[in-house]
Amino acid sequence: MKKGKRREVNERTKQRVVREENDAPEEEEGEENSKFPVPLVLWDFRQCDAKRCTGRKLCRMSLAKELTITKPFNGIVLSPLGNHTVSPADRPFFENYGVGVIDCSWNAFQDVPIHKIKARNSRLLPFLVAANTVNYGRPSKLSCAEAYAAALYITGFKSEASTLMDRFNWGPSFLNINRELLEKYSNCSNGADVVKVQNEHLASAQAREVEVEEEEGEEDVFSNPNHRNRFEEEEEEEEEEEEEEEGEEGEKNEEEEEV
């Protein structure tokens, strides 16, 4: 082949490659952020609906990495087997090793061999309310993404938690719903303080609930036209007593007339 034709072929090849690169579909949003400030890992037991699984979505976006059950992990694992609650004191673990979650279904959780996961630093999450589409409004039934965000927020990675939640339409709602509690948790010194804040919140919420129920109960009693309140009952009792007294006086008068 002559040099002129060879140069022409090479030029055409280069142009075709450039066109193909320009026409290639964009990568899924988030894939460029493969260097997330805190390493996120998960153990996926394939129990969740793949379309709704937030853990798998984060993996597809290269924001989280799946680990095998036999691979050791030195970071913090959010697990029900934890003896301590996650707190700001765990921040060094997040910075150096990251945080992991267990991706499984809440309905089949008892079938998951959590004890086989090779991780020493297990932590519990404190009380929070879910905002995901599956368990919206349910206490503590968080998705993987929510668990990550909660742990990040509590340990001081607040902007990272927001970044993570922004990947989901309902994500910002999770932070908004739990903002007050998350702020209180993030200001604690250790896990014991976090538990104390949690218990105080639950006790206060329970007291408010009882108070509301009592108020609603009183309103129901007095507003229900079919319900006899105690004032009506007292009036009826007084009328009955008066009628009895009048009856007794009438009988006495009749006896006196006969005599």
Secondary structure by P-SEA (a helix, b strand, c coil): ccaaaaaaaaaaaaaaaaaaaaaccccccccccccccbbbbbbbcccccccccaaaaaaaaccbbbbccccccccccccccccccccccaaaaaacbbbbbbbcccccccccccccccccbbbbbcbbbbcccccccccccccaaaaaaaaaaaacaaaaaaaaaacccaaaaaaaaaaaaaaaaaacccaaaaaaaaaaaaaaaaaaaaaaaaaaaaaaaaaccccccaaaaaaaaaaaaaaaaaaaaaaaaaaaaac
